[in-house]
Each structure stands twice: as C-alpha cells, then as structure tokens.
Amino acid sequence: PPPPPPPPPPTPPPPPPPPPPSPSPPPPPSGGGNTCWRPIPEYDGKGMTYEMDHVAPFLRFATSATLTMTTMPDMALAPGPSYDYVAEADAVIANMATVDTAGELDEIRFFDGKLNVALGLIGTLLLGYGQSIEEIMLHSFGETSAVHDAGVAVWKNKLLNSRIRPTTVIHELYPEDSLRLNDNMTVRGKHFQTIVRTMSHSEFPSGSAAVCAAIRDFVDALWPHLTLTVQGSEVSYSDAPFVILPNTLMANVPLTGAVNPAPGGLSA
C-alpha cells in the first residue's frame, strides 16, 4: 500500500501581544498629580547646569539620640499640607515681582543666611549689652544646639512629607510662559529660579521657619537670665527692645560682613 501522508505542519504559535504603551508622564501638580520632591535643575551662572540629590536623606532615621539637648518632636505635629499648587506657584511669581528695591534684596539675602542672624545676635550682646565672653559663649553654645536640633527634626519631617518645590511646579506648569520677576526681569517659566538658591530638599515643613523659631524660643528663654547692661546700667530683658541692633549701630554683621537690613532693629 502507499505510505501514509506526512503529518500536517505544526500550527505556528500566535504572535506575541503588542508591548504595553509607555506610561504617560505624571500630570501637572495642580490636581492630584505627582507632588513628591524631585531634583531641581540649577545653574552656576558660568554656563554649567547640574542637579543635586536630596540633602541628608539619612535623617529620616533620626531619633532623640541624634539631637543635642532635647527629644525628637512628634512628626504628626506637621502633617502633610493640602496645597493648591497652581495658586501657590502664582503667589510665588506675584510676590517675586514686587521685589524691586535694594533694601528688599538685602533683607532676603540677610535672612537666607542663618549665620547672619546668629552672629547678629552675638554682635548685639557684645555691642548693645556689653556681655562678658563667658555669657557670649553660653549663648553661642545654646543657640547652636537649638538650631542643630531644629534642623534635624525639620529635615526628618521633610523626608516623611517629600513635597515638591514651587520651582519645579513653575517649571512644569509654565515652561514657555514669560514671567515677570524681581527688578522687572522677564524669563521663561522653564528657566525660573528663586532670588536666593532653593535648597536641595523637600518643601514642607519650612526649614527657615523651624530654625528661626528655635532661635526666638532660645533667646526668650535665656536672655532674661543674663546680666544685660546698657551704658553701664542694668536693664531687664524684654522681647520689645532690640535683639538685633539697628543698622545705624551695627551696619554689618560681624564676621560675615552681611549688610544689616534693619533700620529700626529687630526684636524676638
């Protein structure tokens, strides 16, 4: 008999399914988008651009043992805010547009440098109240410890909240818009930068607010126990008189040389 017919060829496997579409980029941070912190493009003013990772990420593990003088505050004291990012970004742009005098720029740069505040206080103790070197050293140790502890606590909370910076929001919302900023300067949104450098960590809570509150609380707690004298006469401490002298008495901050922007002095 004739040989049996060959078996039919095997059925080819079905074609593989098409690859899934690439994930779409996160929506702008105006209504439920990706609001986690991310690096900010920076410029050195000499043609170089760079991005920095988050400052001090290890501080998410900080405990009371990390601090100098106190216990770690409850992180629930600063829960994550519900920002309206469009309104907040617009407010930043509008506020920057109002800065148009040298005095305003001096104030911004002065308070951006926390060392200016610290040394301004020491200069006031020395020049305004005739303090002894021992009292100045006591003040310096306590203030530095307060600033250290406040900085550690606020950085720990920044890492827990991980909130986007206004600079990033403006880059994403208004990349091609022409924005009017300080000194009537105009830039495209994608090139927006703040007057002083935005630090490379998340937005909330405010590190400046935490550090300055710690300095205020320390001064209000310690200075009543110091022997304060003006023109040889002992005076009682009050938060109303000068904590940083007027610039007519202290034109520049000792050591840093920063311009003192306070014609009327500053109080606690």
C-alpha positions as CSV (number, residue, x, y, z in Angstrom):
1,P,0.0,0.0,0.0
2,P,1.1,3.6,-0.5
3,P,2.8,5.2,2.5
4,P,0.6,7.3,4.8
5,P,0.6,11.0,4.1
6,P,3.0,13.1,6.2
7,P,1.5,14.8,9.2
8,P,0.4,18.4,8.8
9,P,2.9,21.0,9.8
10,P,2.5,22.3,13.4
11,T,0.3,25.3,13.9
12,P,2.6,28.3,14.4
13,P,2.2,30.0,17.8
14,P,0.1,33.1,17.9
15,P,2.1,36.4,17.6
16,P,3.1,37.9,20.9
17,P,0.8,40.6,22.1
18,P,1.9,44.2,21.4
19,P,4.0,45.7,24.2
20,P,2.1,47.8,26.7
21,P,2.1,51.5,26.0
22,S,4.7,53.6,27.7
23,P,3.4,55.1,30.9
24,S,2.3,58.7,30.4
25,P,4.2,61.3,32.4
26,P,2.6,62.5,35.6
27,P,0.0,65.2,35.2
28,P,0.9,68.8,36.2
29,P,0.9,69.2,40.0
30,S,-2.4,71.1,40.0
31,G,-4.9,68.5,41.0
32,G,-3.7,65.2,42.3
33,G,-0.5,64.9,40.2
34,N,2.9,63.7,41.3
35,T,3.8,66.1,44.1
36,C,6.8,64.1,45.5
37,W,10.1,66.1,45.8
38,R,12.5,65.8,42.8
39,P,15.8,67.4,42.0
40,I,15.8,70.9,40.6
41,P,17.9,71.9,37.6
42,E,20.4,74.5,38.8
43,Y,22.7,77.0,37.1
44,D,26.1,78.2,38.3
45,G,26.0,81.4,36.3
46,K,29.0,80.3,34.3
47,G,27.4,78.0,31.7
48,M,27.2,74.8,33.9
49,T,23.9,73.1,34.8
50,Y,23.5,70.4,37.4
51,E,21.0,68.6,39.7
52,M,21.6,67.6,43.4
53,D,20.0,64.7,45.2
54,H,18.1,65.2,48.4
55,V,20.3,66.7,51.2
56,A,20.7,64.5,54.3
57,P,18.4,61.6,53.3
58,F,19.7,59.6,56.3
59,L,18.0,61.9,58.7
60,R,14.7,60.0,58.1
61,F,16.2,57.6,60.7
62,A,17.0,60.3,63.2
63,T,15.8,59.8,66.8
64,S,16.2,61.6,70.1
65,A,19.7,60.2,70.3
66,T,20.6,62.3,67.2
67,L,19.7,65.5,69.0
68,T,21.9,67.6,71.3
69,M,19.6,68.8,74.0
70,T,16.0,67.6,73.7
71,T,13.7,64.8,72.5
72,M,12.5,64.4,68.9
73,P,9.1,66.1,68.5
74,D,6.1,64.1,67.3
75,M,6.2,64.1,63.5
76,A,2.4,64.3,63.4
77,L,2.7,67.9,64.6
78,A,3.5,68.8,61.0
79,P,1.1,66.7,58.8
80,G,1.4,67.0,55.1
81,P,-0.5,70.1,53.7
82,S,-3.1,70.1,51.0
83,Y,-1.6,72.6,48.7
84,D,-3.3,74.3,45.8
85,Y,-0.2,74.1,43.7
86,V,-1.4,76.4,41.0
87,A,-2.4,79.1,43.5
88,E,0.9,78.7,45.4
89,A,3.0,78.9,42.2
90,D,1.1,82.0,41.1
91,A,1.6,83.6,44.5
92,V,5.4,82.9,44.4
93,I,5.6,84.6,41.0
94,A,3.5,87.6,42.1
95,N,5.5,88.1,45.3
96,M,8.8,88.0,43.4
97,A,7.5,90.6,41.0
98,T,7.1,93.1,43.9
99,V,10.8,92.9,44.9
100,D,12.3,96.0,43.2
101,T,14.5,97.8,45.8
102,A,18.0,97.2,47.1
103,G,16.6,97.2,50.7
104,E,14.2,94.3,49.9
105,L,17.0,92.3,48.3
106,D,19.2,93.0,51.4
107,E,16.5,91.6,53.7
108,I,16.0,88.5,51.6
109,R,19.7,87.7,51.5
110,F,20.2,88.6,55.2
111,F,17.6,86.2,56.4
112,D,18.6,83.5,53.9
113,G,21.9,83.3,55.8
114,K,21.1,81.8,59.2
115,L,24.7,82.6,60.2
116,N,23.8,86.3,59.8
117,V,21.0,86.0,62.3
118,A,23.2,84.0,64.8
119,L,26.2,86.4,64.6
120,G,23.8,89.4,64.6
121,L,22.6,88.3,68.0
122,I,26.1,87.8,69.3
123,G,27.0,91.3,68.0
124,T,24.1,92.7,69.8
125,L,25.0,91.0,73.0
126,L,28.6,92.4,72.7
127,L,27.9,95.9,71.3
128,G,24.4,96.6,72.7
129,Y,24.5,94.9,76.1
130,G,28.2,94.7,77.0
131,Q,28.2,91.0,77.7
132,S,31.1,89.0,79.1
133,I,32.9,86.4,76.9
134,E,31.5,83.7,79.2
135,E,27.9,84.8,78.6
136,I,28.5,85.1,74.9
137,M,30.0,81.6,74.8
138,L,27.0,80.3,76.8
139,H,24.6,81.9,74.3
140,S,26.6,80.6,71.3
141,F,26.5,77.0,72.6
142,G,22.8,77.1,73.4
143,E,21.8,78.8,70.1
144,T,23.9,76.5,68.0
145,S,22.4,73.4,69.8
146,A,18.9,74.8,69.3
147,V,19.5,75.3,65.6
148,H,21.0,71.9,65.2
149,D,18.1,70.1,66.9
150,A,15.5,72.1,64.9
151,G,17.3,71.4,61.7
152,V,17.5,67.6,62.3
153,A,13.8,67.5,63.3
154,V,12.6,69.5,60.3
155,W,14.7,67.5,57.8
156,K,13.3,64.3,59.2
157,N,9.8,65.6,58.6
158,K,10.7,66.9,55.2
159,L,11.7,63.4,54.2
160,L,8.4,62.0,55.5
161,N,6.3,64.5,53.6
162,S,8.5,64.7,50.5
163,R,6.8,67.7,48.9
164,I,7.6,69.2,45.6
165,R,9.3,72.7,45.5
166,P,7.5,75.7,43.9
167,T,10.4,76.0,41.4
168,T,9.5,72.6,40.0
169,V,5.8,73.4,39.9
170,I,6.5,76.5,37.9
171,H,8.9,74.7,35.5
172,E,6.1,72.2,34.8
173,L,3.1,74.5,34.7
174,Y,4.5,77.4,32.7
175,P,7.6,76.2,30.8
176,E,7.1,78.6,27.8
177,D,5.3,81.4,29.6
178,S,7.1,84.7,30.0
179,L,7.2,85.6,33.7
180,R,7.9,89.0,35.2
181,L,10.0,88.7,38.3
182,N,12.1,90.9,40.6
183,D,13.8,94.1,39.2
184,N,11.2,93.9,36.3
185,M,13.2,90.9,34.9
186,T,11.4,88.6,32.5
187,V,12.3,84.9,32.0
188,R,10.6,81.8,30.6
189,G,9.0,79.5,33.2
190,K,11.3,76.6,32.4
191,H,14.3,78.9,33.4
192,F,12.7,80.2,36.6
193,Q,15.0,80.4,39.7
194,T,14.3,82.0,43.0
195,I,16.2,85.1,44.2
196,V,18.3,83.0,46.6
197,R,19.1,79.4,45.9
198,T,16.3,76.9,46.6
199,M,17.9,74.2,48.9
200,S,18.0,70.6,47.6
201,H,15.4,69.1,49.9
202,S,11.6,69.0,50.0
203,E,9.4,71.9,50.5
204,F,7.5,71.1,53.7
205,P,7.9,71.9,56.6
206,S,9.9,75.1,56.2
207,G,13.4,74.7,57.5
208,S,13.9,78.5,57.8
209,A,10.7,78.8,59.9
210,A,11.8,75.9,62.2
211,V,15.3,77.3,62.7
212,C,14.2,80.9,63.3
213,A,11.5,79.7,65.8
214,A,14.2,77.8,67.7
215,I,16.4,80.9,67.9
216,R,13.5,83.0,69.1
217,D,12.5,80.5,71.7
218,F,16.1,80.1,72.9
219,V,16.6,83.9,73.2
220,D,13.3,84.4,75.0
221,A,14.2,81.6,77.5
222,L,17.9,82.5,78.1
223,W,18.3,86.3,77.9
224,P,16.1,87.1,80.9
225,H,18.7,85.2,82.9
226,L,21.7,87.2,81.6
227,T,23.0,90.4,83.1
228,L,22.1,92.9,80.4
229,T,23.6,96.3,80.7
230,V,23.2,99.5,78.6
231,Q,25.7,102.3,79.1
232,G,26.7,100.7,82.4
233,S,23.2,100.4,83.8
234,E,21.5,97.0,84.3
235,V,18.3,96.5,82.2
236,S,15.7,93.8,82.2
237,Y,15.1,91.7,79.1
238,S,12.0,92.2,77.0
239,D,11.3,91.0,73.5
240,A,10.3,94.5,72.5
241,P,13.8,96.1,72.5
242,F,16.5,95.2,70.0
243,V,17.5,91.6,69.6
244,I,19.4,92.7,66.5
245,L,20.7,96.2,66.6
246,P,19.6,98.9,64.1
247,N,21.9,99.3,61.2
248,T,22.8,102.7,62.5
249,L,24.6,101.0,65.4
250,M,25.7,97.8,63.6
251,A,25.9,98.4,59.9
252,N,27.3,95.0,59.0
253,V,27.1,91.6,60.7
254,P,30.4,90.6,62.5
255,L,32.5,88.1,60.6
256,T,30.1,87.5,57.7
257,G,30.1,91.2,56.7
258,A,26.5,91.0,55.6
259,V,24.6,94.3,55.3
260,N,22.3,94.7,58.3
261,P,18.9,95.5,56.6
262,A,17.1,96.7,59.7
263,P,17.0,100.5,60.1
264,G,14.8,100.1,63.2
265,G,16.4,96.9,64.6
266,L,14.7,93.5,65.0
267,S,13.0,92.0,68.1
268,A,12.4,88.5,69.1
